[in-house]
Amino acid sequence: MLVEREEHLDRLRRVQEAALAGRGQLALVEGPSATGRTQLLHTFADRAEAAGFRLLHAVCSRPERTRAHGVVDQLLRYDGPPGHTTTARSVEELWAALLERSATSPLLIAVDDVQHADEPSLRMLLQLSHRLRSARTAMVFTDNTDITPLSPQLRTELLRRPQLTRIKVAPLSEAAVTAFLAPRLGPKTARRLTPHFHRTTGGIPLLLTALADDWESGDDESIGPAYCLAVLSCLHRGDEAALTLARALAVLGPDADDDTVAALAGVPLEPSLRAMGAIGLLLPDTSLRHPEVRQAILDDLPPRELSALHRRAAALRYDGGAPAGRVARHLLAAGRADEPWAVRVLLEAADQELLADRPDAAGVCLELAQRSSGDLSERAEILARLAHTEFQSDPATAARSLPQLLTADRAGRLRFAESALLIRHLLWHGRTADAAEAIIRLRSAAPAPATAPGEESDLEQWLSWAHPPLARPARTPTPIPGPRRPGGATVVALRSEPWLERAAALAGELARDRHVVVERAEQVLWDLRLSRSAYWSEEAALLALLTLVHGDRADSAAEWCERLTLDAAERATPTWQAVFQAVRATIAVYQGDLAAAVEQGHLALDLLPAKSWGVAIGLPLSSLVVATTRMGRYDDALRHLSQAVPAAMYESWYGLPFLQARGIHHLATHHHRAALRDFLSCGELQRQWGVQDLGPLPWRAGAAEACIQLGNTDRAKQLVHEQLSRSGASGGRARGLALRLYAATCAPGRGLQLLNEALELLESAGDRFEQARVLGDMSRLYGEVGEQRRARMLFRQSLHVAKACGAQPLTQELLAGSTDAGTERQPLLPSHEGSVRELTGSEVRVASLAVMGYTNREIAARLYVTPSTVEQHLTRVYRKLKIQRRQDLPSFLWPNASKAG
């Protein structure tokens, strides 16, 4: 590079010497590198000034091309005194002004970027060149010959000048780039970076300098602000067509085809592509190489011009049959969608974004579509879709659309699907009065042809579970006959909301406390594919999970919760991810996994802020209150109970578990009358609503326990009998809870029978906390009837299970009520886990029943073997576990007892 530069300067020095000798000279420095041309000109000018030349300098630019005589005015003002103005509007005036300046010293007239010179100035300078033959004057122009000049004839005339010296400045080669970088970055680094720098800059010195600046503040491949500004400088100093093409490429992005680029730019492609490729801006497919440069070009455009380009690009893409997403991108960038087809394209793009799990992008499309639609009904429908999409991410954000949707609903512009969605959102946010108004309008409206029979009934069914005060008094839906074809065949009308139909079926079973069909719930979950385009799919999933819990299928519900939570996370729907986490916390409470319940409950509240939960805040809070209470963390439970909740929560299903949780906390903290009020309030609300039990909420068991603590056993028996009379509908867990309390009011013999049945039911339901309580009660009753050995065995089991649950208060209660002073001093969990793996299945079953306190004869009867076989199994168990007697059997064998027959 240095050799080439010195050769160019040597030729210019000869031009200088000729001018000093009175032979005026004209030199033209050409090349695509504006920096290379300018640097060469400045170096020569410095040397000429040192040799006694007087410098007149002008810099041409694209905006000044239409300003007549602008270049000449620059030259004459260059070395004049401040405020002094000299003008020339003819070659004679210019010649006179130059003679005045050259009276004492030779002149160097330097014009940078002459390709942008205005035509009058350039014509005067060319005419002036005829008079240079006997003048001590040199004229040096820099020119980008890749750019079409303003006047091709003038360039042709310039090139015909006999005294013209042409110097071509080419971009730097790789070797020259290394030499250029070495003084700044060091030889080793320069050699390593040369391929990247040469490929990125095309060997243009200005770009090389800027890229080196960015590299020094970043990594090896850094494209930073200095480089982007340098690129913009090159584009603005280059051909206007190249700048126009660069803007078109930036607007269209990397997936643009040549025809679309040419149509948007409106300039010939080949010359401009060649000019941009020369400075390293383009990839082989003619797209911009660097995203940072693309963004810089977009940022350089005036907003109005950028919007117009995007609108033209959208039209070109639409006419070319491009996918909706590509067309919508330009409509969004333009901020307008005025074309007749634009709203339809935006809606299609929103659907595609939702399928790709990009709800934020879908929301932006829907917002623009809603603003741009000229049809009021269509705008209302789009707004409902937008509210549903935003609800998936944050219900508080979706609430902004509720006033507009209410206005549209009052004007009758919402279809059934959108009206039902509006009602659900209003109820979620506790706006009960507005929801009631919308429900009345829906009921009073004549069925529209597009509304399938039964859809209003589906909504009523859902209301009967979620918000019973707003549901119709009649709970049994009346079948609505469909239209009939001639001949008597019934026409099956398709519902617009099939997931609402499924949610309604499950809600009806929960609301009326019928025998829960868990198979139907699992089928709903198997069929479910969480979709933002289906308004009620997630609600159906929630009801299906609660149905499984109500049907004592907590293990299955937990597995489904894990799947749904993962699916919601993958689909970027924090709202339902949080709801499913809250259900998982409820399941953990039912399973006695208190630590997991606290973890899942907190995670649910972390995923969704409290203000976004609405009335559903009762779901995670109730689990946290129960779990922390049973763990003995009463301050934490009290803090959760003090959480501000909407008043409307107590008018929905979500208020009932919260009331029950508060009752459990009051029981644990010995506020028995307050607990009784909370439990009875649950029952009173359900009676007012005209329903029996809303899901797995055995409030009668809690009320009976409070009555027992208050000494009112008669009232406790009455409540227990009411619960047991409903046992066929309420599931095994609820019956097990009632039987435990019933046993507390009976004689020991009868109580043991009831507790044995309760234990089996609770084992089947998987509720370990309640199992520990039953085992503790059984231990106490066996002690009362004199069977101390079995009482000790059951005590050890109950203590083990209570500790496994993390139920510290229950553990302390069991220890305080134990009559075996030496029990706690014995190791409760001997380290025999490894040896247990050596036991056969038969040995595990026998050992598990022995841990529970059964005699050899009772074990033989349960397993249908002889007492001798039981003795042999126990002997082998003792030997493998290295223990001496039955009392030393580890209590952790107890969980296997449910498999023992």
N, C-alpha and C positions, 0 to 999 in steps of 0.2 A: 504494500500500500504506500509506504513511504517513498519507494522508488517511483511509482506512478505519479505521486503528488509532486515530487521534485521535477519530473519531466514536464508536467503541466505548468508549473511555475516558471520553468526555464523558457517555455514558449511564450508565456506572458511577459517575461523579462525582455525578450526580443521585441515584443510589441511596444514595451515601454521605451526601449532604446531608440526605436524608429521614430516614436513620437518626440523624443527629446531632440532628435536630428531634424525636426521640422517636417517629417513625413507622417501625417496623421494616420492612425490605425484604427481598425474595427475588429474586435474579437467577440466570439460567441462561445460561451461555456454551456455545453449541452449535457443532458443525462436525466434519468428518472429520479435521482436522489437529490431532493431539494437541499438537504443539509450539505451534501458533498459539493454541490455547485456554490452554495453560499459561503461555505468555509474557504473554498479556493479563492473566491472573489475577495473576501475580507483579508485573507493573507496577502494577496497581490496588492490590495489597496494600502495595507499597512506599509509594505515595502516601497510602493510608489510614493507615498507621502514622505517616507524617510529619504527618498531620492529627490525631493523637492517638488513633487507634483501637488497641485491643489485639487482636492477631491470634491466632486459633486455627486451625491448619492441619492437614489430613489428606489423605493421598494414597492412593487406593484402587488395588488391583491384583487381577488375576485369581486368584492363589493364595489371597488373603485373603477371597474371597467367601463361603467357608463358615465363616469365623471369626466367631462371633456377637459383636456390639458392638465389633468391631475398629475401626471408624471413630470411634465415640464415644470409645473409649479413647485413640486418637491425639489427638483434639482436646483432651482434658482433660490429657494429658501434654505438650502442645506447649510451653507456657511455664511449666511447673512447675519447681521446683528439682530439681537432680539427685537421683535416687533417690526422689523423691516420686511416689506413685502415687495417683490419684483415679479412681474408677470410678463408673459410673452404669448401672443396669439398668432404669430406668424414666424416663419423661419428667419426672416430678417431681424425681427425683434430678438429672437433667441440668439442669433449669431452676434448681434451687438452686445447682448448681455454677457455672452461667453468671452468675447474679445476684451471686454472690460475686466473680467476676472482673470484672463490669461496674460494680462499686460506685464506682470512681474514674474510669473511662473507658469510652467506647463500645466494642462488640465487633464484630469482623469474623470470621465463621465461614466459612472457605474450604475446600471439599471438591473436590479434583481427581479427575477420572475417576469421577464419581458412578455411572456405569453399572456399575462393579464393586463398589459398596458392598454390604456385607452387609445382608440384609433387616431385622434388628432395629434396626440403626443408622439405616437410611434411614427406617424407620417412626417412630422417636423424633424424628428431625429434622423430619419432616413434621408430626407432632403439635406440635412446638415452634413451627413457623411460625405456628400459630394465635395464639400468645401474643406475636408480634412487633409487633402493632399499637401497643402502648404502650411498646415497649422501644427503647433506643438500640442496636439490633443490626441488622447486615446479614448475610445469608447468601448466599454466591455459590458456585454449583456449576458445574463444567465437565462437559459430557456429550457423548458421541458418539451422536447420535441414529440413526446408521446401524446401530447394534448393538442386537440384541434384549436388553432389560434382564433382570435376574434376576427381577424382578417387574413385569410390564407394568402391573398395576393401580396400583402405587405411582408409576410414571412418569406415568400418566394423572392421578392425584390431584395430583402436583406441578404439572402443566401447568394444572390448574384453579385454582391459587391466584390470587386477584384482584390481590395485590400483586406478582405475578411479572413481572420484566422479562426478556425473551428477547433475546439477542444472538447472531446467527449469524456465525461466523467462517468465511469461505470461503477456499479455497486461493488463492494469489496468481496474478494474471493475468500475462501476459508482460511488460507494462509494469511491474508491481509487482516481478517477478523482476529486471528490469534495475535498478530502484531499490534492491532489496535487495542486489544484487551490487556496485553501483558503488562504494560506500565502501571495499570490500575489494579489488576487482580493478581498479578504474579504469573510467571510463565507456566507453572504447573496447572494452576486453576484455569488459566486462559485456554490451554490445550484441551482440558477436560470439558470446558463449557462451549468451545467453538462450534461443534455440530448443532447443539440446541440453539445457540445465539444466531448462527447463520441461517438456520431453517426458519427461525421466528422472525428475523428482521430483514431477510433478503440481502444482507450486507449493507444496509443503509446506516450511515454513521449516527444520525439523529436517533434512530430506533435502538441502535447498539448502546449508545450512551444511556438512554432511558431504561433499557432492560438491565444494564449493569447497576443502575441506581436501585431498581426494584430487587435485584438479586442480593444486593448488600443488606437489604432489610427483610429478606425472606429466604425461601429455599431455592434449590437449583432451578426448579421449573416455574418460579414465581412470575406471574403476570400481574403487575401492580399498576397503581395510578400513573406513575411516570410514563410507563410504556403506552398506556391508553391515551394520555394527553399527546404524546408524540405522534401516535397514529392519527389522531384527529387533526393535528397540525399538518401532517403529510396530506391528508385527504382535502383539507381546506386549501392548501397551496397547490394541489394537483388539479386534474381535470374535473370540471363540474360534473361530467357524466359519471366519473368514478365515484364521486361523493354521493350522487343520486343512487347509483347502483349499490354502494355500501349500505345506504339507508334502507333500500329495498331488501337486501339480504338480511339486515338486522331485524327488520319488521317480520319477515316471513320465517326466519329461523332456519335451522339446519335441514329441515325436511322439504325445502322448496325445490321445485323443478325449474329448469331453465326458462320454459315458456311463461310460467307465472312470474318469475323474477323480471323477465324482459317486459311483460305487460305492466307490472307495477312500476318499474323504473322508467319505462318509456324512452330508453336509450339503447343504442347498439351494445350488445354484450361483449363482443370479442375485444375491442380496444380497452374497454374499462376493466374487464377481467384480467387482461394482460398487465395493465398498470397495477392493479391490486395484488396480483400474484407476484409481481416483481419486488414488492416490499414485504412478502411473506405473510400476507393476511389471509390467504385462501388455502383450503384443503383441496386435494385433487377433485373432489366432487363439487367444487366452486362454492362451498359453504364457508362461512367465517371460521377461522381456525380457533379463535379463543372466545369463550363466552364472556369474559371480562371486556373484551374489545366490543363485542356486540352490544353489551349493556351501555358502554360508554357512548357508542354511536346513538343509541336510543335516547340516552339522557341529554345528548347534545341537540336533539330536535326540539323545536318549540312545541308546547303541548297541543296547540290546535293543529299544527301540521302533522304531528305524530298520530293524533286521533283520526285525521283524514286518511292517512296512509293505511291505518289498520282497517278502516271501513272499506277502503278499496280492496285491501287484501282479503277481507272476509267475503266480499262479493266475488272476487276472482276464484277463491277457493270453493265457494258454494257452486258457482257455475261449472267448475272443473270436477265436481262430484267428490270433493274431499270429505273425509269423515266429519261427523258433527263436532267432535272435540276440537279439531283443528280450526274449523270455522268459528266456533264459539270463543276460542282463545283470542281471536282478533276482535270480535264483538266486545268482549270484556275489556280488552285493552283500549278500545275506542270509547267505551263507556256509553255506547248508544246501540240500539237495535231497532232502527226505524224501518228496515226493509220488511216486506210482507212475510217473508219466510224466516225472519230472524228469531222470533219467539219460539217457533217450533224447533228450530235447531238448538236453541239454548235448553229447552226441556229435554231433548234427546241427549244432549251432552251431559245434563245433570244426571240422567239415568245411568249413563256410562260411568260417571264419576262415582256414583253410589255403588255400582257393581264392583268397581275397583277399590272400594273402601277408602274413598277420599271425600268425606262428608263436607269438609270446609269448601273444597272446590265446587262441589255440587250446590252448596248454599249460595255461592257467588253467582253461579249461572241462574239459579232460581230468582235471586234478588233482581238481576237485570231483566229477566223475562217478565217478572211481575210489574216492574216499573214501565216496561215498554209495551205491554199488551194494551190494546185499545178496547178490548171487550171486558166489561166489568165482571161478568160471571167467570170468565177465564182468569182474570186477575185474582179473584177470590179463591179459585181452585189452586192456583199456583202458590198463593200465600199460605194456604193450608199445607201444601207439600213442603214449603219452606219451614213452616213452624214444626212440622214433624221431623224434618231433617235436623233442625237445630236442637230439638228436644233430645235427640240421641246423644248430643255432645254436652248440652247444658240446658236443663229446663228453664232456668232463669232467663237465658237468652231468648228462648222460644216465646216466653211470656210477652215480649215486646209486640208480637203480632196479634195478641188476643183482642185488643180494642178494635183493630180493623176487621178481624174475623167476626167479631160480634156485630159490628155495623153491617157487614155483608149478610150475616145470617138474618138479621132483622129485616133486611131488604129482600130476603128470599132468594139470594143469589148462591146459596150453598146447596150442594146435593146432600143426600143422606150421609154418605161416607165422610164428607168434610164436617157436617154438623155433628156427627157422632164423635169425630176426633176433637172438635172444639169443646164438646161437653167433657170429654175425658181430661183435656188439658186444664179446663177451668176448675174441675174438681181436684185435680192434682195440686193446684195452687191455692185451694181453699176458697175459691170464689163461688160459693154455693148458690148465692142469689142469682148471679148471672147464669149459672148452669141450670138452675131450676127454670128460669125464663126460657132458655134454649130448649129444654126438654118439653115444656108446655107447647112451644111452637112446633116442635117435631111431632108431638102427638096430635095436635089439632090440624096439621097440614094434611090435605088429601093425598093419598098415595100417588106418587108420580109413576108414570109408566116404567121409568128406569129403576124404580125401587122394587126389589124382589120381595114377595110376601115373606114375612117372618123376620126381616131385618130389624124392625122396631122391637119385635119380641126378643130378639137376641140382645139388644141394648138393655131392655128391661131386666133380662136375666142377669146380665153383668152388674147392673145397678143394685139388684137384690143382694149381691154379695159385697161389692165394693162400697156402695153408698146407699144402704137400705132405706134411709128416710126419703129418698127421692124416687124410689121405685114405685110402681103401681101396687096398690094393696093386694091385688090378686097375685098369688105366687105361682099358680099352676098355669102355664101358658095354654091358650086355646089354639088348637091347630087351625091354621088358616088354609083353606082349600085353594089349590092353585087353579088357574084357568084350565078349562077342558076343551079339547078338540072335539069336533063332531064325531060321535060314536062313543063318547064317554071317556076317552083316554085323558089322563091328567098330564098337563104340561108342567114339567119340572123347571121352575124359574131359578136361574143362577143368582146367587147372592154376590153383591159387589164387594162384600167383606167376608170371605170365607173363614178367616181367622177369628173374626168376631163371633161367628157361629160356634166355633170350637171352644172359644173362651166362655161363651154363654152356657154351653152344655156343662162344662166343668164348674162354672160358678153356681149353676142351679143345684148341682149335687152338694157343693159345700154349703150353700145357703140353707138348704132344707135338711142338711145333716143326714142325707140318705146313705145307703150303703155305697161306699166310694168304689167306683170301678177303676182300679189302678191300671188295668190293662188299657183303658181308654186314654188315661193320662200318659202312659208310656208311648202309646201310638202317636199321640200329639207330639211328643218330644222327638220321636223317630222321624216324623214327617217334617219337623220344624227345620227351617233354614233361615236363621235370623236375616231379615231383609228390611232395609230402610224404606222400600217401596210399599211394604205391607204395614198398614197402620196398627194392626192388632196382634202381630205375631209374637212380640215379646210379652204382651199381656197374657196371651194363651200359654206361653212358656211358664210364666210366674204361677198361674193357676194350676198348671200340670204339676209343678214342683210341690205346691202346697197340698195338692191331692195325694201325691205319694206320701208325704209326711203324715197326712190325716189317715192314710191307709196303713200306717206302721211299716212303711217301706223307706225308712230313713237312709239306709245304706244305698239303695238305688237312687234316691233323691240326691244324696251327696255326690254320687258319681256324675249324675246329670248336671249338677251345679258346676262341677269342675269343667265339664265340656262346654257348657253355655258361657261360663265366665271367660274361658280361653277364646271361644268364638267371638264374644263381644269385644275382647281386647284386640283380637286380630282385625276386627272390622271397625275399630276406632269408635266404639259407642260407649263412652264412659258411664252414661246414665244406667244402661242395663247391666254393664259390668258391675257397677256398684250395687244395683238391686239384687243381682244374683249372689254377690258376696254377702249381702245382708241375709238372704235366705240360707246361705251356707252357714252363717253364724247361728241362725235359728235351729238348723239341723244339728249343729255341734252341741247346742244346749240340750236338745232332746237325746243326744247320744251320751251326754255326760262328759264331753270333751270341753271343759270350761276354758282352758287356756286357748284352744283353737277358736272358740266362740268369741273371746275377747279380741284375738288377733284379726279374725275375719270382720268383726263389727267395726273395729277401728279402720281397717282397710276400706270398708265401704264408705265410711264418712270422709276418709282422705280422698277417695276417688271423686266424690261429689260434695261440694260445699253444702253446709246446712241449709242455706237459703234456697238451694235448688231442689231439696228433697220434697218440699211441700208437705202434704199430709202423710206421705209415705215415710217420713222421718221416724214414725212409730215403729217401723220394722227393725232397723238396726239398733235403735235405742232400747227397745224391749229386750233384745238378746244381750246387750251389754249390761243392762241392769240386773238381769237374772244371773248371768255368769259371774259378774263381779260380786254380787251378793253371796252366792254359794261358795265363792272363793274366800269370803271374809273381807273383801276390799270394800267396806261399807262407804268410805268417803268417795271412792270412785263411782259407786252406784248412785250415791246422792248427787254427785255432780251431773251424771247423766239424767237423773230425774229432774234436775233443775234446768235442763236445756229448754230454751224457749221453743214451743211448738205451736202450730196454728190451732186456733180454737176449733176450726172445722175438722181437725183430725178426729175428734171425739164423735163426729157424725159419720165416720167412715169405719170400715173394717180395721184400718190401721190403728185406731184408738183402742181397740179391745186388747190386743197383746200388750200395749203399753200400760193399760189399767191393771191387767193381770200381773205384769212384771212389778208394778208398784206394790201390789198386794203381797207378792212374794217377798219383796224387800221389807215391808212392814212386819210380816210374820217373823222374818229372821231377826229383826231388831226389836221384837217383843212389843210392837204396836198392834195388838191383835184386833182391836176394834176398828182401827183405820184399815187394816187388811181386810176385815170382813166387809167394810163399806165398799172397798174397791172391787172385791169379787162379786158382791151383790149388784154393784153398778153394771158390771158386764152383763149379768143376767137380765137386769131391768132394761138396759138398752136393747137387748135382743128381743125382749117381749114387746117393747114399744115398736120395734121395727117389724114385728110380725114374723120373725125367724126363730129357729131353735138354737142351733149352734153354728157359728161361722168358722168352720175349719177346726183344727185341733186346739180348742180353747176350753178345757174342762174346768170352767169356773166353779162349778159346784164342789169339786174336790178341794179347791183352795178355800172356799167358804166353809166347808165341813171341817177342815183342819183348824181354821180360825175359831170355829165354835167349840171344838174339842179343847183348844187352849183356854177358851173362856169358861169352860166347864159346862157348856150347854150341849150335852151329848144327845138329847132328844132331837134338837134341831140338826145336829150333825148327822144322825141316822136318817132323818127325813131327806136331807140333801143327797146323802149317799144312795138311798133307795131311788131317788129321782135319776141319779146318774146311772145306776145299774139297770134301771128300766130302759135306758137308752143304749145299753152296751152293744147291742147288735149293730147299731148305726155308728157309734162313736169310736169303734176300734179297740184293739186289745190294750193299748197303753192307757187310755182313759179308764177302762175297766180295771186295770191293774192298780191305778192310783186310788180308785174308789174302794177296791177290796182291801187295800192296806189300811185305809182309814176306817172301814167297817170293822176290820179285825180289832182296831183299838177300842171299839165299844162292846166287844164280845168277850166271853169267857176264854181262857187260854186254849182249851181244846178246840173250840170252834175257830178261834183266831188263827191257830196254826194251819188249819185246813184252808182258810181264806188266804193266808200269807203264802202258802205253797202255790196256790193257783195264781196269785198276784206275781210271784217270782217268775213262774213260767211265762206269763203274759209279757212281763217287762223284759225278760231275756229275749223273747221273740221280737219285741219292738226295738231292742238294742239300747234301752235307756239305762245306763250304768249307774247314774246317780240315784235314781229311784230304786234300783236293785240293791244298792248299798243300804238304803233306808229299810227296805223290806228285810234284808238279812239281819240288820241290827235289831229290828222288832222280833224276828224269829229267835234270835239268840236270847233276847230278854224273856220271851215266853217259854222257851225250853228250860231256861234257868228256873222259872217259876214252877214248872211241873217236875223239877228235880233231875232233868237230863243234862247234867253239867258238862259232860264230855261233848255232846252235840252242841250245846250252847257255846262252848269255847271255840269249836270248829267254825261255827257260823259267825262268831264275833271276829275271828281272824280274817274270815273272808270279807265281811262287811268293812273292816278297817282297811284291808288291802285295796278294795275297790274304791273306797272313799278317798284314799291317798292317791290312787291312780287318777281319779277325776280332778284332783287338786282342790277338793272340797274341805278346806281347813276347819270351818265351823262344825261340819258333820263329823269330822275326825275327832275333834275335841268333845263333841257330844257323846260319841260312842265310848270314848275313853272314860268320860265322867260317869257314864251309866253302867260301866262294866263292874261286875262283882269279882272278877278274876284278877287279883292284884298282881299276879306274876305274868300276865299275858303280855303286857307291853314290854317287859324286860326281855322276853324271848325275841330272837330275830324274826321279824315278820316276813322278810324276803330272803331266805337262804339262797346262796349263790349256786343253785343247782340247774340253772337254765341250760347249760351245756349238756348235763347228764340227761335232762328230759328228752333231748333229741334222740337218745338211744332207746327210749321206750317204744314199744309197738303200739299200734292203735288200740288194741284190746287192753293193754296195760294202762294207757292214758285214760281210757274210759273208766276203768275200775278205780284208778287213783283219784280221778276227779270226783267220783261219787263218794269215795272215802273222805276226801277233803271236806265235802259238804256235810259229813257226819252220819252217813248211812252205815248201818251194820252190814256185815258180810251177807247175811241172809237177805236183807233188803236190796243189796246190790245185785245178788244172784237173781232175785225176782225181777228187777228192772231190766237186766241184761239177758234173761232167759238162759242162765247157766247154773251150774251147781255151786253150792257154797265152797266145795273143795277147789273148784276152778278159781274162784275168787281168791282163796287163800294162796294158791300157787302164784297167781298174778301179783298179789301184794308182796309176796316173798321176793320175787324177781325185781319188783319196783324198789323195795328197800335196799336190795343189794346194788342195783345200778345207781341209786341216789346216795348210797353210803349213809343210810340212816338206820335207826334201830326200831322205831315204833311209828304207829299211825299218826301220833300227835306231831311228829317231825316232818310230815308231808308238806311241801312248800305250798303256800296259799295261792301262788299264781297259777296252780293247776286248776283253780276254780273256774276260770273262763271257759275251759273245755267241758264243763259239766253239761252244757246245753247239747253236746253231741253224744252224751252218754246213754242215750236210749230215748 
